[in-house]
Amino acid sequence: MVGRLIFALLAWLALTGSALALDAVAVPLDERTLDLTPTVDFFGDPSPRIQVSTAPGADGIVRRIEVRAVEGGTSGAYWAVVALVNNGDRQIDRLLVAPHYRLPGSGLLWPDLGASRIANITPSQGFAPEPQASPDADVFNITLDPGSVVTLVIELRTPRLPQIHVWDADAYKDTINSYTLYRGIVLGISGLLALFMTVVFVIRGTAMFPATAALAWAVLIYLLIDFGFWDRVAATVPGQDQAWRAGAEVFLSGSLIVFAYTYLHLSRWHVRYSHLTIGWLVVLTILAGIALLEPPIAAGVARFSFGLTAVLGFGIIVYLATHGYDRAIMLIPSWMLLLVWTFTGWLAVTGNLDNGIVQPALAGGLVLIVLLLAFTVMQHAFAGGVAIQGPLGDTERKALALTGAGDIVWDWDVVRDRIYTGAETETLLGLESGTLEGPARAWLEVLHSGDRDRFKTALDTLVETRKGRISHDFRLRCTDGHYRWFHLRARPVLGGDGEVLRCIGTMLDVTEERTAEERLLHDAVHDNLTGLPNRELFLDRLGAGMTRAKAEGSTAPSVFVLDVDRFRNVNESHGLAVGDSILLTISRRLARLLKPQDTLARIAGDQFAFMLISETRTERVAAFAESVRRTLRAPITLGENEIFLTASIGIAVDDGRHTEPQELVKDAEMGTFHAKRLGGDRIEAYRPALRQHDSDLATLESDLRRALGREEIKVLYQPVVRLEDKTIAGFEALVRWDHPKLGRIPPDDFIPLAERTGLIIPLGLFVLDRAARQLAEWQEALGRNIPLFTSVNISSRQLLRHDLINDVKNVLVRSNLRPGSLKLEVTESLVMENPEYTAQMLGRIRDLGAGLSLDDFGTGYSSLSYLQRFPFDTIKIDKTFVRGRHSSSRKVILRSIVQLAHDLEMDVVAEGAETAADEEELFDLGCEFVQGFLYGQPMTAAEASRLIFRPASRKDHDEPVPA
């Protein structure tokens, strides 16, 4: 029976929501406010009534009271209980205050957006607390008698009671008044800012202003709701503005996205920014509709969106700022403050930061941030960062065009005789402001002396004729003494009487254009390497000197033409870069010999010309020529080596019969050519007999053109021996000219002539075809399984022709040779003249089935670094490395070259072997092939055939035999 009673009692207590006795909270008489939130007991489940045990009274008795819900209906209400005690001897009147909405602790993803919290309060004794009217809190007036203990049973409208305080009435009134003043100031600033940005948007019309205005309006609406003023504007019931509050937060988040996108002009960086922004705004627009049904969901997403926008926006701003985008740089301080505000707001809504001033402080901080953002936009706009959009008037369009063109305004008030020009001119010249503003004659002081008369004449003509335009170039002096070029374009403005009132136009700084033009003119008549006059300028000065000599009856100028002997060998041995350095050294040495009235020019690759005016006596001219020759003979130091050069010098003096300067130069060149034929390093004056020699050169050229058709060009073959068994490995094809009158002419005499005249092309093709045909005969007789090759030299003119590929292809097709047996030899210096083009050409030739050999290897500086880029299969070591026995490093170099070739899977041919000692040394170094007079002079095809097919029984042990 007892068990049943206990069970029934427990069930009744669960249904009625009974509670144990409470601890009363003492209410001091002198305290302004008392926080009751930690002492309130909550009852989680709603019920239509509740029975509670009161706090023990002064007599220690605990009573039980039952309270029924006033507004809960059948579903019941949420309940909270708190007990208060007055330990004093005076009655205490206080206000019990529960705010509708508190930002601190409201939550992030499912926030508490506020509501009317308390429906009714029932005391355990005394009169029921009376509700007081308040737009943003539930306020009840309570009275505590002296020594009384009152238990207050609170009927709640919501499950949560974020905060409840007991306030002194006067203190609460003062606090409300102070907050009202603060809120009024903040709302006033926010409202004025929103109106101002709207007005600016109407005036300027650019996209960033409506975006900023929308953000300002969003903040204003959010503050109106947060401060409780929106209930009066929208006529809502206090505590029932959750949908408005959620909508305001969605609007605030969306406006921040629009501002960042518009101000940073993200559409110009990547289309994905536009897609992301549009998608984000669509989601927020949907949230605005959800705010009507489920405000907490919309507010939670909006808060998350706001924080994400702040973080991602800062990352984008930093990225754009590092790429020099000025808008992003200007936005960094304001956005950093926004990040701080966002972090503080996160601390507040999550309950980590909770005090009475957090919510008002965040509201004021938000207004400050928007204010800074607006200032940033205005600063950028009025600093010229925003172009005027929309329709423009003609005057505005012309002003913008003038600004865009970078021209400087120039205005001459003719009546007052005052010239005005933009401050840009004075800045360019380094003058003080206002220096150029004054009468027209004041400009003459800063004008170049050579431009003053033309400038004055142009202005006077314009005023007198009262029509036309000025298009005039002139120079103005800078403070440092230099001059800048300006181009003036202006036209007159006439008055009613037809007189010129003013002349107005623009000036443009054309210093760079003028400098570039002068540089082009200089480069057109000067040598790019040495800076000396070229042939055209030299002929012009020579013509002027000849004309002046005839007019004044003075001595005519003397002309020297200097040609550096064997300079081609220097280029081939040391490379083109070293050759250019030597030419520059020569030009400087020669320039020191001249006087100011004389002229030194570079008229060809290694040819220099003098026009000597300072010396007129014959013996002095000869002495000058000798000093030039001695100057050239002085060694030129190149690293640890010294290069010795000589020159052939031709002299010609105008004797009155020359009508053109070209004729005088040609006579001097004849003397130079004659000096070179005599061995060089000598001086030859022109004499009429040399013309016959010039005629001989023309005859020789004509004979060379007919030599191919007359079978005068012979192809000889020099053996290439395999050192391993001293067998014939192949031949090098060499060309000779058997002239019917002059006999056999060495290649050094007619090959340069063929190069100059272009005859080297048919000559090279003839040698290539003849050598291929002969090799085909040998291979057919020996059998294709026996390796036998022939090497043919290729000149620079041949290599530069694209037709070389077709020529090689046709020769190989006609001859049906073993792949790789016809080798084309290219010198190292020729390869290095144009490495990229040469590599491409050689690769295509190699693909056709021809072999490639690098001739004269080791005579240049760039071979080792470029060697692996070219498809050579053979390296020919220059004979200077084989014969130079007095060099201590020769053998080391030879071994390195051979090892390098083997590492690159190339064969090695050594040129210039003349003794058995050379043969033995090369064999010990690992050289596969050798070529030289030791194995035979260049021979005819018939002699080479006898050497190849000589019976093995008749050969001497030192004679090479076919492989």
ROKOLTI-984280 format. One line per 10 residues: their letters; for each residue x, y, z of C-alpha. Coordinates in steps of 0.1 Angstrom, whole numbers, plus 2048, in hexadecimal, padded with zeros to 3 digits. Layout:
# residues N
A) X:Y:Z; ...
END
This chain:
# residues 963
MVGRLIFALL) 800:800:800; 81C:818:809; 82E:811:7E8; 80F:81A:7D4; 80C:83B:7E6; 830:844:7DF; 82C:83B:7BA; 80C:850:7B7; 81E:86D:7C8; 83B:86C:7B0
AWLALTGSAL) 824:86A:792; 810:888:79F; 830:89C:7A4; 83C:894:781; 81B:8A0:772; 819:8C0:786; 83E:8C9:782; 845:8CC:7A7; 866:8D7:7B4; 87B:8D7:7D3
ALDAVAVPLD) 87E:8F5:7E9; 894:912:7DC; 8B0:928:7EA; 8A6:94C:7EC; 8BB:967:7DD; 8C0:986:7F3; 8B7:9A7:7E2; 8CD:9C3:7F1; 8BD:9E5:7F5; 8DB:9F8:7E7
ERTLDLTPTV) 8E2:9E2:7C8; 8D8:9F1:7A6; 8D4:9CF:795; 8D5:9AA:79E; 8DA:98E:784; 8C2:972:78C; 8CA:95D:76D; 8E1:943:77F; 8C8:93E:79C; 8A9:937:787
DFFGDPSPRI) 89C:913:787; 88C:908:766; 873:8ED:760; 87A:8DE:73E; 859:8CF:733; 83A:8E5:72F; 81C:8DE:745; 7FB:8F0:74C; 803:8F3:771; 820:8F0:789
QVSTAPGADG) 823:8E9:7AE; 843:8F6:7BF; 851:8F8:7E1; 858:91B:7EC; 878:927:7FB; 879:924:821; 869:943:832; 876:956:850; 866:93B:866; 877:91F:852
IVRRIEVRAV) 857:911:844; 857:904:820; 835:907:810; 828:8F9:7F0; 815:90D:7D6; 804:904:7B5; 802:91B:797; 7EE:917:778; 7F9:923:756; 7E8:943:74A
EGGTSGAYWA) 7F2:941:724; 7FD:91D:720; 7DB:90E:71A; 7D8:8E8:719; 7FC:8E4:70C; 80A:8F5:72B; 826:90E:730; 84B:90F:738; 852:917:75D; 86F:927:770
VVALVNNGDR) 871:92E:796; 886:946:7AA; 885:951:7CE; 88E:974:7DC; 893:97F:7FF; 893:9A2:80F; 8AA:9A0:82D; 8A6:9C5:835; 88D:9D8:849; 880:9ED:82C
QIDRLLVAPH) 869:9E4:810; 87B:9DF:7EE; 86B:9E7:7CC; 87D:9D8:7AE; 878:9D1:78A; 87C:9AE:77D; 889:9B0:759; 88D:995:73E; 899:9A2:71C; 888:995:6FD
YRLPGSGLLW) 8A8:991:6E9; 8CD:98E:6F3; 8E8:989:6D9; 901:979:6F2; 8F9:955:6F4; 8DF:955:6D9; 8F0:93A:6C5; 8FF:937:6A3; 8EE:91D:68D; 8CB:91D:69F
PDLGASRIAN) 8CB:93E:6B0; 8B2:94B:6CA; 8A3:969:6B8; 890:976:6D6; 86C:976:6E2; 857:982:6FF; 864:96B:71B; 84D:96E:739; 827:96B:737; 81F:96D:75D
ITPSQGFAPE) 830:96D:77F; 81F:95F:79E; 82E:967:7C0; 82C:950:7DE; 81E:96D:7F3; 814:991:7EE; 806:9A1:7CE; 80E:994:7AC; 829:9A8:799; 81B:9C1:781
PQASPDADVF) 828:9C1:75D; 837:9E1:750; 836:9EC:72B; 858:9E7:719; 860:9E1:6F4; 87E:9CC:6F9; 87A:9BA:71B; 860:9AA:732; 85F:9C1:751; 84C:9B9:771
NITLDPGSVV) 84A:9CE:791; 850:9BA:7B1; 84E:9C4:7D5; 861:9B3:7F2; 855:9BA:815; 86F:9BC:831; 87B:99A:83B; 865:988:822; 86F:96B:80C; 85C:96A:7EB
TLVIELRTPR) 85D:94D:7D2; 854:958:7AF; 845:93E:797; 84C:94B:773; 837:940:756; 84C:941:737; 842:944:712; 863:935:706; 879:918:712; 896:930:717
LPQIHVWDAD) 89A:94D:72E; 8BB:95C:723; 8BD:976:73F; 8A9:983:75C; 8B3:99F:773; 8A6:9B2:791; 8AA:9D7:78C; 8A6:9F6:7A0; 88B:A0A:78E; 89F:A2A:78B
AYKDTINSYT) 8BF:A17:781; 8AC:A04:766; 89D:A25:759; 8C0:A35:758; 8CE:A17:746; 8B2:A17:72C; 8B6:A3C:726; 8DC:A39:721; 8D7:A1C:709; 8BC:A2F:6F7
LYRGIVLGIS) 8D4:A4D:6F2; 8EF:A36:6E6; 8D8:A23:6CF; 8CB:A44:6C1; 8EE:A50:6B9; 8F7:A2F:6A8; 8D6:A2E:694; 8DB:A53:68A; 8FE:A4C:67D; 8F2:A2C:66B
GLLALFMTVV) 8D4:A3E:65C; 8E8:A5B:64F; 902:A44:641; 8E8:A30:62E; 8D8:A50:621; 8F9:A5F:617; 904:A40:604; 8E2:A3F:5F2; 8E7:A63:5E7; 90A:A5C:5DB
FVIRGTAMFP) 8FD:A3E:5C8; 8E3:A54:5B6; 8FE:A6D:5AE; 91A:A56:5A3; 907:A38:597; 924:A1F:59B; 91E:9FB:5A7; 932:9FE:5C7; 91C:A1A:5D5; 8FB:A07:5D5
ATAALAWAVL) 90D:9E9:5E4; 91A:9FF:600; 8F8:A10:604; 8E7:9EE:606; 900:9E3:622; 8F9:A03:635; 8D3:9FE:632; 8D7:9DA:63D; 8EA:9E5:65D; 8D0:A00:663
IYLLIDFGFW) 8B3:9E7:661; 8C6:9CE:677; 8CC:9E9:692; 8A7:9F5:691; 89C:9D2:699; 8B8:9CC:6B3; 8B1:9EC:6C5; 88B:9E6:6C5; 881:A03:6AE; 875:9EC:692
DRVAATVPGQ) 856:9E3:6A7; 84A:A07:6A4; 852:A09:67E; 843:9E7:675; 828:9E8:690; 831:9C5:69D; 82B:9B7:6C0; 849:9BB:6D6; 85C:99A:6D8; 84D:98D:6B7
DQAWRAGAEV) 867:99A:69E; 87A:97A:698; 872:979:673; 87D:99D:66F; 89D:997:682; 8A5:978:66E; 89E:98B:64E; 8B4:9A7:658; 8D1:990:65F; 8CC:97F:63D
FLSGSLIVFA) 8CB:9A2:62D; 8EB:9AC:63F; 8FD:98D:634; 8F2:991:610; 8FB:9B5:60E; 91F:9AE:61B; 923:994:5FF; 917:9AD:5E5; 92E:9C8:5F3; 94D:9B2:5F2
YTYLHLSRWH) 945:9A6:5CF; 93D:9C8:5C1; 959:9DC:5D1; 974:9C3:5C9; 966:9C0:5A6; 96A:99A:5A8; 95A:994:586; 97A:9A2:576; 990:987:586; 97D:967:57F
VRYSHLTIGW) 95A:95D:574; 959:944:591; 957:961:5AA; 937:96C:599; 928:949:599; 930:944:5BE; 922:966:5C7; 901:961:5B4; 8FD:93E:5C3; 903:94B:5E6
LVVLTILAGI) 8EA:968:5E1; 8D0:94F:5D4; 8D3:93B:5F4; 8D0:95A:609; 8B1:964:5F5; 8A1:943:5FD; 8AA:948:621; 897:969:621; 878:954:61A; 881:93A:634
ALLEPPIAAG) 883:956:64D; 85E:95A:64C; 858:936:656; 877:92B:66A; 88A:94B:675; 8A4:938:689; 8AF:923:66B; 8B2:942:655; 8C5:956:670; 8DD:939:677
VARFSFGLTA) 8E6:935:652; 8E9:95B:64E; 901:95E:66C; 916:942:65E; 916:952:63C; 921:974:64B; 93F:964:65C; 949:950:63D; 947:96F:628; 95D:982:640
VLGFGIIVYL) 978:966:640; 977:95E:61B; 975:983:612; 994:98A:626; 9A7:96E:614; 99C:97C:5F2; 9A6:99F:5FC; 9C8:994:607; 9CD:981:5E7; 9C3:99E:5D1
ATHGYDRAIM) 9D8:9B7:5E6; 9F7:9A2:5E1; 9F0:9A5:5BB; 9F0:9CB:5BE; 9CA:9D1:5BC; 9C6:9F3:5CC; 9A1:9EE:5D6; 9AB:9CF:5EA; 9C8:9E1:5FB; 9B1:9FE:606
LIPSWMLLLV) 997:9E5:614; 9AF:9D2:62A; 9AC:9E8:64A; 986:9E9:64A; 983:9C3:643; 99B:9BB:65F; 985:9CE:676; 967:9BA:668; 97A:99A:670; 97F:9A5:694
WTFTGWLAVT) 95A:9AE:697; 950:98C:688; 966:97A:6A2; 958:98E:6BE; 935:987:6B2; 93D:962:6B1; 949:964:6D5; 929:975:6DF; 90F:95F:6CE; 921:940:6DB
GNLDNGIVQP) 91F:94D:6FE; 945:950:703; 942:976:707; 924:982:71B; 920:9A3:72C; 908:9C1:72A; 91B:9D5:711; 924:9BA:6F7; 904:9BE:6E3; 904:9E5:6E1
ALAGGLVLIV) 92A:9E4:6DA; 925:9CC:6BD; 90A:9E2:6AF; 920:A01:6B0; 93D:9EE:6A2; 928:9E3:684; 91F:A07:67C; 944:A10:67F; 94E:9F5:667; 934:A00:64D
LLLAFTVMQH) 93F:A23:652; 963:A1A:64B; 959:A06:62C; 946:A24:61F; 964:A3A:625; 979:A21:612; 961:A22:5F5; 95F:A48:5F4; 985:A4A:5F6; 989:A33:5D8
AFAGGVAIQG) 96D:A45:5C5; 979:A68:5CA; 99E:A5F:5C5; 995:A57:5A1; 992:A31:5A5; 96E:A31:599; 967:A3C:575; 947:A4F:56E; 92D:A38:560; 90D:A3F:54E
PLGDTERKAL) 907:A58:532; 920:A74:52F; 91E:A97:521; 935:AA2:506; 949:AB8:51F; 94D:A9B:537; 957:A84:51C; 972:A9C:50F; 97F:AA1:532; 982:A7B:538
ALTGAGDIVW) 993:A77:516; 9AC:A92:51F; 9B3:A81:540; 9B6:A5F:530; 9CD:A6B:515; 9E5:A79:52F; 9E7:A9B:51D; 9EF:ABB:530; 9D9:AD9:52C; 9E9:AF8:51C
DWDVVRDRIY) 9D6:B19:51C; 9E3:B3B:510; 9CD:B58:519; 9D7:B6F:4FC; 9C6:B8E:50A; 9D7:B8C:52C; 9F6:B7B:51D; 9F6:B60:537; 9FE:B3B:531; 9F0:B20:547
TGAETETLLG) 9FB:AFC:546; 9F3:ADE:55B; A07:AD7:57A; A14:AB7:56A; A2C:ACC:554; A3C:ADC:572; A3E:ABA:583; A50:AAB:565; A69:AC8:564; A6E:AC9:589
LESGTLEGPA) A63:AED:58B; A50:AFE:5A7; A2A:B01:5A3; A20:B20:58F; A42:B24:57E; A34:B20:55B; A15:B35:561; A1C:B58:553; A21:B6B:533; A2C:B59:514
RAWLEVLHSG) A4E:B69:514; A55:B58:536; A54:B37:524; A72:B41:50F; A88:B3E:52E; A81:B18:531; A7F:B11:50C; A9D:B02:4FB; AB1:B1D:4E8; AAB:B0B:4C7
DRDRFKTALD) A85:B0B:4CC; A7E:B2E:4D8; A7B:B3F:4B6; A64:B23:4A8; A4E:B24:4C7; A4B:B4A:4C5; A44:B4A:4A0; A29:B2F:4A4; A16:B44:4BE; A19:B65:4AA
TLVETRKGRI) A0D:B54:48A; 9EF:B45:49C; 9E5:B67:4AA; 9EA:B7A:489; 9D9:B61:472; 9BD:B59:48C; 9BA:B36:47E; 9CC:B16:47B; 9DB:AFF:496; 9FC:AFC:4A9
SHDFRLRCTD) A0D:ADA:4A7; A2F:AE1:4B4; A4B:ACE:4C6; A62:AE0:4DE; A79:AD9:4FB; A76:AE7:51F; A92:AE7:538; A91:AD3:558; AA0:AE0:578; ABD:AC8:574
GHYRWFHLRA) AC6:AD7:552; AB8:ABB:53C; A9C:AC2:523; A7B:AB0:51D; A69:AAF:4FC; A44:ABA:4FB; A2B:ABA:4DE; A13:AD7:4DE; 9F2:AD6:4CC; 9DB:AF5:4CF
RPVLGGDGEV) 9C2:B0A:4BC; 9B6:B2E:4C0; 995:B38:4D0; 986:B57:4BF; 971:B72:4CE; 953:B84:4C0; 969:B9D:4AE; 97D:B81:49D; 99C:B87:4B2; 9AE:B6B:4C4
LRCIGTMLDV) 9A4:B6A:4E9; 9B8:B4C:4F3; 9CB:B2E:4E5; 9C3:B0D:4F6; 9CE:AEA:4F1; 9E3:ACE:500; A07:AC5:506; A15:AA2:506; A36:A96:514; A47:A85:4F6
TEERTAEERL) A6A:A82:505; A6A:A5C:503; A5E:A5C:4DF; A78:A76:4D5; A93:A63:4E7; A89:A43:4D5; A88:A55:4B4; AAB:A63:4B9; AB7:A41:4C4; AA9:A31:4A4
LHDAVHDNLT) ABA:A4C:48F; ADA:A46:4A1; AD8:A21:49D; AD0:A25:478; AF2:A35:471; B07:A26:48D; B15:A03:493; B02:9F1:4AE; B21:9E0:4BD; B3B:9FC:4BE
GLPNRELFLD) B25:A1B:4BB; B3A:A28:49F; B2B:A37:47F; B21:A1D:465; B28:A1D:440; B0B:A35:438; B15:A4F:451; B3A:A4C:448; B32:A52:423; B1C:A6F:42C
RLGAGMTRAK) B38:A7F:441; B52:A77:426; B3C:A87:40B; B39:AA7:421; B5F:AA8:426; B65:AA4:401; B4D:AC0:3F8; B5B:AD7:412; B7F:AD0:406; B75:AD9:3E2
AEGSTAPSVF) B62:AF8:3ED; B7E:B05:404; B9B:AF8:3EF; BAA:AE6:40C; BB9:AC3:40D; BA1:AA7:407; B9B:A8D:422; BAE:A6C:422; B9C:A4C:425; BA9:A2D:437
VLDVDRFRNV) B98:A0B:435; BA5:9F2:44F; B9D:9CC:44D; BA7:9B6:46A; BBC:999:45D; BAF:975:463; B93:982:47A; B7D:965:46E; B95:94E:47F; B91:961:4A0
NESHGLAVGD) B6B:95C:49E; B6E:937:496; B88:931:4B1; B7A:946:4CD; B56:94C:4C5; B41:969:4B9; B3E:979:4DB; B64:97B:4DF; B66:988:4BB; B4E:9A4:4C4
SILLTISRRL) B62:9AD:4E3; B82:9AF:4CE; B70:9C6:4B4; B65:9DD:4D0; B89:9DE:4DE; B96:9E6:4BB; B7D:A03:4B6; B87:A12:4D7; BAC:A10:4CF; BA7:A20:4AD
ARLLKPQDTL) B90:A3B:4BB; BAD:A47:4D1; BC2:A4F:4B3; BAA:A67:4A3; BA4:A8C:4A8; B82:A9C:4AB; B7F:AA5:486; B87:A82:47A; B6E:A65:477; B71:A40:47F
ARIAGDQFAF) B56:A28:472; B4F:A03:472; B45:9FC:44E; B44:9D6:44F; B49:9B8:466; B6E:9BC:46C; B74:9DB:457; B79:9FE:464; B7C:A1F:451; B8D:A40:459
MLISETRTER) B87:A62:44B; BA6:A75:453; BA4:A9B:452; BBB:AA5:46E; BDA:A9A:45A; BE1:AA7:437; C06:AA2:430; C0E:A81:420; C29:A76:439; C11:A7E:456
VAAFAESVRR) BF6:A69:446; C0E:A4C:441; C19:A50:465; BF5:A4F:471; BEF:A2F:45D; C0E:A1F:46D; C01:A28:48F; BE0:A17:487; BF3:9F8:47C; C08:9F7:49C
TLRAPITLGE) BE9:9FD:4B1; BD9:9DE:4A2; BF8:9C9:4A8; BF7:9CE:4CD; BEA:9AE:4DE; BC7:9AB:4EC; BC4:999:50D; BA9:97F:50E; BA9:96D:530; BCB:95D:534
NEIFLTASIG) BD2:95F:50E; BDD:97B:4F7; BCF:97F:4D4; BE5:98F:4BA; BD5:9A0:49D; BE1:9B2:47E; BCF:9C7:464; BD0:9CF:43F; BCC:9F4:439; BC3:A05:418
IAVDDGRHTE) BC7:A2B:413; BB6:A41:3F9; BB9:A67:3F6; BA1:A7C:3E2; BB3:A8A:3C4; B96:A9E:3B6; B8A:A83:39E; B72:A72:3B6; B4F:A7F:3B4; B3F:A68:3CD
PQELVKDAEM) B4C:A5D:3F0; B45:A39:3E7; B60:A3B:3CC; B7A:A46:3E5; B70:A2B:3FE; B72:A11:3E2; B95:A1C:3D9; BA0:A18:3FE; B90:9F5:3FE; BA4:9EB:3E0
GTFHAKRLGG) BC3:9F4:3F3; BB7:9DF:411; BB0:9C1:3FB; BD2:9C4:3EB; BE3:9C5:40D; BD1:9A6:418; BDC:993:3F8; BFF:99D:400; BFC:98B:422; BEC:9A6:438
DRIEAYRPAL) BFB:9BB:453; C04:9D6:43A; BF9:9F8:42D; BF1:9FD:408; BE8:A1E:3F8; BD0:A1D:3DA; BDF:A1F:3B8; BCE:A1B:396; BE0:9FA:390; BCB:9EA:3AC
RQHDSDLATL) BAC:9EE:396; BB9:9D3:380; BBC:9BC:39E; B98:9C4:3A6; B8F:9BB:383; BA1:99A:388; B8B:993:3A6; B6C:999:390; B7B:982:376; B82:967:390
ESDLRRALGR) B5E:969:39B; B52:965:378; B69:947:373; B5C:937:393; B38:93A:386; B42:926:367; B59:90E:379; B3D:8F6:383; B31:8F1:35F; B55:8ED:352
EEIKVLYQPV) B5E:8D1:36B; B79:8E7:37A; B6E:8E0:39E; B7E:8C0:3AB; B74:8AC:3CA; B91:89C:3DC; B90:883:3F8; BA6:882:417; BA7:860:42A; B99:85C:44D
VRLEDKTIAG) BA9:83E:45E; B9C:828:47A; BB8:826:494; BAE:805:4A2; BB8:7F1:483; BC5:80E:46C; BAB:807:452; B9A:821:43C; B7A:82C:44E; B71:848:436
FEALVRWDHP) B7B:868:424; B76:88D:427; B6B:89D:406; B80:8BC:3FE; B7A:8D4:3E1; B95:8E2:3CA; B93:8F9:3AB; BA9:8F1:38D; BA8:913:37B; BB2:90F:356
KLGRIPPDDF) BCA:92D:358; BD3:932:37C; BD6:90D:384; BCA:8FD:3A5; BBB:918:3BB; BBA:910:3E1; B98:911:3F2; BA3:92E:408; BA4:944:3E9; B83:93B:3D8
IPLAERTGLI) B6D:92F:3F5; B6A:953:404; B62:960:3E1; B47:945:3DE; B39:94F:400; B37:974:3F7; B27:96D:3D5; B0F:952:3DF; B20:938:3C8; B27:923:3E7
IPLGLFVLDR) B03:915:3E4; B07:903:3C2; B2B:8FB:3CB; B22:8EA:3EB; B06:8D7:3DB; B1E:8CB:3C0; B37:8BE:3D9; B1C:8AE:3EE; B0D:89C:3D0; B2F:891:3C1
AARQLAEWQE) B3B:884:3E3; B1A:870:3E8; B1C:860:3C6; B40:856:3CB; B38:848:3EE; B1B:834:3DF; B33:824:3C5; B4B:81A:3E1; B30:80B:3F7; B21:7F8:3DA
ALGRNIPLFT) B43:7E9:3D2; B4C:7E2:3F7; B2A:7D7:402; B13:7EA:418; B1E:7D6:437; B40:7E7:436; B3E:80A:448; B4D:825:431; B44:849:434; B4B:86B:424
SVNISSRQLL) B4A:88C:435; B40:8AC:422; B44:8D0:430; B26:8E6:432; B29:90C:431; B15:926:444; B02:931:425; AF7:90D:41F; AEC:907:442; AD7:927:443
RHDLINDVKN) AC3:91B:424; AA4:907:42B; AAA:8F6:409; AC8:8E4:418; AB0:8C9:426; AA1:8C3:403; AC4:8C2:3F4; AD0:8A8:40D; AB0:894:409; AB4:893:3E3
VLVRSNLRPG) AD9:889:3E5; AD2:86D:3FD; AB5:860:3E7; AC9:860:3C8; AE8:84F:3D8; AD7:834:3ED; AF2:837:408; AF5:824:428; AE4:839:444; AFD:850:455
SLKLEVTESL) B19:84A:43D; B17:86C:42C; B21:884:447; B1C:8AA:446; B38:8BD:458; B2E:8DE:46A; B48:8F3:47B; B43:8FC:4A0; B43:921:499; B27:91D:47F
VMENPEYTAQ) B12:909:498; B15:924:4B3; B0B:941:49C; AE6:936:49F; AE3:918:4B7; ABD:915:4B7; AB9:915:491; AD8:8FF:48C; ACA:8E5:4A4; AA9:8E4:491
MLGRIRDLGA) ABA:8E1:46F; AD3:8C6:47A; AB7:8B2:48A; AA3:8B1:46A; AC3:8A8:456; ACB:88C:46E; AA7:87E:46A; AAD:87C:444; AC9:862:44A; AE8:878:448
GLSLDDFGTG) B04:878:461; B0F:897:473; B32:8A1:47D; B3D:8BF:492; B5D:8CD:483; B78:8E1:494; B6B:8D6:4B6; B7C:8E8:4D4; B82:909:4C3; B64:91B:4D3
YSSLSYLQRF) B57:921:4F6; B33:915:4F4; B38:8F2:4E6; B36:8DE:507; B16:8EF:512; B05:8EB:4F0; B13:8CA:4E4; AF8:8B4:4F2; ADD:8C9:4E1; AEA:8C1:4BE
PFDTIKIDKT) AE5:89F:4AD; B0A:899:4A4; B18:876:4A1; B3C:880:49B; B54:89A:4AA; B72:8A5:496; B8E:8B3:4AD; B9F:8D1:49F; BC3:8CC:494; BD0:8E6:4AC
FVRGRHSSSR) BCA:8CE:4C9; BDD:8B2:4B6; BFB:8C6:4AC; C00:8DC:4CA; C19:8C7:4DC; C28:8E3:4EF; C08:8E9:503; C08:8D7:525; BE2:8D5:526; BDE:8C9:503
KVILRSIVQL) BDC:8A4:50C; BC4:8AB:528; BAD:8BD:511; BAF:8A2:4F7; BA7:887:510; B89:89C:51D; B7B:8A1:4FA; B7E:87C:4F2; B6E:872:512; B52:88B:50D
AHDLEMDVVA) B4B:87E:4EA; B49:85A:4F6; B32:864:513; B1B:873:4F8; B1E:854:4E2; B31:866:4C7; B4F:85C:4B2; B6F:871:4B2; B84:87B:494; BA5:88D:49A
EGAETAADEE) BB2:8A4:47F; BD6:8AC:478; BE8:88C:480; C0A:88E:46F; C21:877:482; C20:854:490; C23:864:4B3; C02:876:4AD; BF2:856:4A2; BFE:843:4C1
ELFDLGCEFV) BF3:85F:4D9; BD0:861:4CA; BCC:83C:4CB; BD6:83B:4F0; BBC:857:4F7; BA0:842:4E8; B9B:855:4C7; B8A:83F:4AD; B93:851:48D; BAF:867:481
QGFLYGQPMT) BB5:87C:462; BD5:88D:456; BF2:88E:43E; C00:86F:44F; BE6:85A:43D; BE6:86D:41C; BE1:88E:40A; BBE:896:3FB; BBB:87F:3DD; BA4:87A:3BF
AAEASRLIFR) B88:861:3BF; B9C:849:3AA; BBA:84A:3C2; BA3:846:3E0; B93:827:3CF; BB6:817:3CA; BBD:81E:3EF; B9C:80D:3F9; B9E:7EF:3E2; BC4:7E9:3E6
PASRKDHDEP) BCA:7C3:3EC; BD2:7BB:411; BF1:7A7:406; C01:7C6:3F7; BFB:7DE:413; C17:7EA:429; C12:7E7:44E; C10:80D:451; BF8:811:434; BD3:813:43B
VPA) BBC:7FA:42A; B97:7FA:425; B81:7F0:443
END
